[in-house]
Amino acid sequence: MPERGEVWLVDFGITQKVRPALIVSIPYADADRALIGVVPHTTALRGSQFEVGVRTTFLSEGAFLVQGIQAIPPKYLVRRLGALSVGQLQQVTDALLRWLGLTRV
């Protein structure tokens, strides 16, 4: 089972292709739907406040696009690439909460 903070290669289908994505959800239980929350990584940057760049040895230069969050079945996870540090995961989480309007002003 993939864990929060890990980066996996994910098959998003024809429209988005296979690309890295960050696991942002917690593990699901037996009564839950078998879905995993992911934020895709992109190399096509626009300079958006919702693109979070993190440096790792296992990713190309780019950013996690929190506006692209999706829930996918685990069968679309291809393989684990690595994991973000606690601080890197917090950067992505902060941007995601800001985009969702769940931060205090």
C-alpha positions in Angstrom: 0.0 0.0 0.0 1.5 3.4 -1.0 2.0 5.8 1.9 1.5 9.6 2.2 4.6 11.5 1.1 5.7 8.8 -1.4 6.1 9.7 -5.1 4.8 7.1 -7.6 4.8 6.8 -11.3 1.0 6.9 -12.1 -0.8 6.0 -15.3 -3.3 8.8 -15.8 -4.5 7.5 -19.1 -4.2 8.9 -22.6 -4.9 12.6 -21.8 -2.3 13.0 -19.1 0.1 10.1 -19.8 2.3 8.3 -17.2 3.9 10.8 -14.9 5.1 11.1 -11.3 2.5 11.9 -8.6 2.7 12.5 -4.8 0.5 10.5 -2.5 -1.4 12.9 -0.3 -4.1 10.8 1.2 -4.0 8.5 4.2 -4.5 4.7 3.8 -8.1 3.7 3.2 -9.9 1.1 5.5 -12.0 -1.9 4.4 -15.3 0.1 4.5 -13.8 3.0 2.4 -13.6 3.2 -1.4 -10.2 2.0 -2.7 -9.0 5.4 -3.8 -5.7 7.2 -3.4 -5.4 11.0 -3.4 -2.5 12.1 -5.7 -1.1 15.4 -6.8 0.6 15.1 -10.2 4.1 16.4 -11.0 4.5 18.5 -14.1 7.5 19.9 -16.0 5.3 22.4 -18.0 5.5 25.3 -15.5 3.4 28.5 -15.7 4.7 30.2 -12.5 1.4 29.6 -10.6 1.3 29.9 -6.9 -0.2 26.4 -6.9 3.0 24.8 -8.4 5.3 23.6 -5.7 8.8 22.9 -6.8 10.8 20.4 -4.7 14.3 19.1 -5.5 14.8 15.4 -5.4 17.2 12.9 -7.0 14.4 10.9 -8.5 12.4 13.7 -10.3 13.0 15.9 -13.3 13.0 19.7 -12.6 9.3 20.7 -12.3 6.6 21.1 -9.7 3.7 19.4 -8.0 0.5 21.0 -9.3 -1.9 21.0 -6.4 -4.8 22.2 -8.7 -4.5 18.8 -10.4 -5.4 16.7 -7.3 -7.2 13.5 -8.2 -8.5 10.3 -6.5 -7.4 7.2 -8.4 -7.7 3.4 -7.8 -4.4 1.8 -6.8 -4.3 -0.3 -10.0 -3.0 2.9 -11.8 0.1 3.1 -9.6 3.0 1.8 -11.7 6.0 1.9 -9.3 7.4 3.8 -6.4 10.0 6.5 -7.3 10.9 7.7 -3.8 9.6 9.9 -1.0 9.6 13.5 -0.1 11.0 14.8 3.2 8.6 16.0 5.9 9.4 19.6 5.0 8.8 19.0 1.3 5.5 17.3 1.9 4.5 20.2 4.2 5.2 22.7 1.3 2.8 20.7 -1.0 0.2 20.3 1.8 0.3 24.0 2.6 -0.3 25.0 -1.1 -3.1 22.4 -1.4 -4.9 23.8 1.7 -4.4 27.3 0.4 -6.0 26.4 -2.9 -8.9 24.7 -1.2 -9.4 27.7 1.0 -8.7 25.8 4.2 -6.1 28.0 5.7 -6.5 30.7 8.4 -5.8 34.2 7.3 
